[in-house]
Amino acid sequence: MRALPLTAALLLGGCTLAPAYERAAAPVPASWPAGDAYAPAADLAGVASASYRDLFRDERLQTLVALALDNNRDLRQAAANIERARAQARIQRAQLFPQIDAGADVTRRSTEGTPAATSSSADLSITAYELDVFGRLRSLSDAARNDYLASQANAQAVRLALIGDIANAWLAYAADSSLRELSSATVETARKSVDLTQARLSGGIAPRTDLRQAQTILATAQSDLARAVTAQAQDRNLLELLVGAPVDAALLPEGIEQAGPTIAEPPASLASDVLLRRPDIMAAEYALRAANAEIGAARAALFPRITLGALFGLVGTSLDGLFGNAGSEVRQGTAAITWPIFSGGAARAGVDASKAQRDALLAAYEKAIQTGYREVADALARRGTIDDQLGADRLRITAGEDAYRLADARYRGGVDSFLQALDAQRSFYAAQRNLVASELDAATNRVTLYRALGGEDAITPPAPATE
């Protein structure tokens, strides 16, 4: 019978004053945009979830990502934040249960001329257990749990961003490798052209302007070569920062024409509700749910707070007799009620503040969905047009190469001027550089779409409503 009051107290703490949570309607269309820039809807069917190993088919890139997941400092910081939030949630949940303390004491006292006296005591106590009648502690526990889940989602967002950043840096290195090779080859060709023009000038059959034009082409290619060498070094530095360790040269790609096709096309879902899987949007929703629970705690602060205490102890004149007939029992129970009669409006202001915080986080959640929709729509728009651009760039190279070959032959045969040959060379060189940029754009677009769709499933999205 003595256990009934405590049992009843525990059972009473099952309700809260928090508003029932219902997921807000997504402030974006239910499907992705359609139009000239977008692929047909049939091409988007599929499950928008894939592992990075399914998309990044080059083992060197897979190795770099795996190394980064072990070594990256941002991920380590995110993992520490998860542990801190988990501990805070456990601390807050512990407040729902009584705290039971045990103690024991032995005292020996003697004075001159009298026998020594010994007294012993032992006790169990429940210290200031709050009876959670209005759900204040439960609301705080729910808020802490959602903060913990938000930290998990934030860590997943960091992980997803890291994977994408590594892939983009790896592809940038490949593109700069292609540009370096192209610039180096152009330097050699331009140097031969300068030598030939110098000889023609010395022989009196070419004007000085032809030599200066040839030197301009050579200097441009040399400048581009230096820029590509610098960019490659910077790309590798970025990779090493992201990976968190030195990067072996064997893990670096060759040109973008080889590296680009190793990035597979990510599957995209027809419905925009796939955005709810994005870790940044999940984190925003968990933060919103935590704020919703905080409203319950603020409301409960308007009502009385009841705390219970209990003490059961034994007192005896010796340690041996403490648990025998010589021991005396001590029982004590306390109950206290605190009701905020007047606080200058602080308690109600607390409710208003928690509601305002909830509204602010609701706006942030909706903005996260809108941002995600825009990122996916932009990636799909690029996806729908990049093949046409690549086809045009390749045709431009074919035509430019032929035009340069013919113009050079006509110049050497004395049919056309040197300026026409140089213009053809410039156009061919620019077309080659444009193709490298387009191939990089196509590959990074696939990475961007993978990131925008939320990557792989690693954590469970929030339920749409509270139970």
Secondary structure as GFF3:
##gff-version 3
##sequence-region A 1 467
A	DSSP	alpha_helix	3	12	.	.	.	ID=ss1
A	DSSP	three_ten_helix	41	44	.	.	.	ID=ss2
A	DSSP	alpha_helix	52	55	.	.	.	ID=ss3
A	DSSP	alpha_helix	59	71	.	.	.	ID=ss4
A	DSSP	alpha_helix	73	94	.	.	.	ID=ss5
A	DSSP	beta_strand	100	109	.	.	.	ID=ss6
A	DSSP	beta_strand	117	131	.	.	.	ID=ss7
A	DSSP	alpha_helix	136	202	.	.	.	ID=ss8
A	DSSP	alpha_helix	208	243	.	.	.	ID=ss9
A	DSSP	three_ten_helix	249	251	.	.	.	ID=ss10
A	DSSP	alpha_helix	256	259	.	.	.	ID=ss11
A	DSSP	three_ten_helix	260	262	.	.	.	ID=ss12
A	DSSP	three_ten_helix	272	277	.	.	.	ID=ss13
A	DSSP	alpha_helix	279	300	.	.	.	ID=ss14
A	DSSP	beta_strand	305	316	.	.	.	ID=ss15
A	DSSP	beta_strand	328	338	.	.	.	ID=ss16
A	DSSP	alpha_helix	346	412	.	.	.	ID=ss17
A	DSSP	alpha_helix	418	452	.	.	.	ID=ss18
###
